[in-house]
């Protein structure tokens, strides 16, 4: 297997503003003025779509009701969001685009 490394800085490093890939534990810490954010949490912060033009949301719990509420909120504000959720039946991470808002 080929190993890959993506150069990055974290909130603990200096020169954060110069890093194209910046890892932090707070969506409010946007030291490199990013337009894209990848979120790994069960709680998507409100109005995140107003801070970033693209959001990639990794969601451990496959809760379609909760995900649909997030999609409704983002869509109501003219935002777009892609979700990657772990399917509880297969354990596979699935990209979820255009969720039906049922």
Buried (B, 14 or more C-beta within 10 A) or exposed (E): EEEEEEEEBEEEEEEBEEBEEBBBEEBEEBBBEBEEBBBEEEEBBEEBBEBBEBBBBBBEEBBEEBBBEBBEBBBEEEBEBEBBBBEEEEEEEEEBEEBEEE
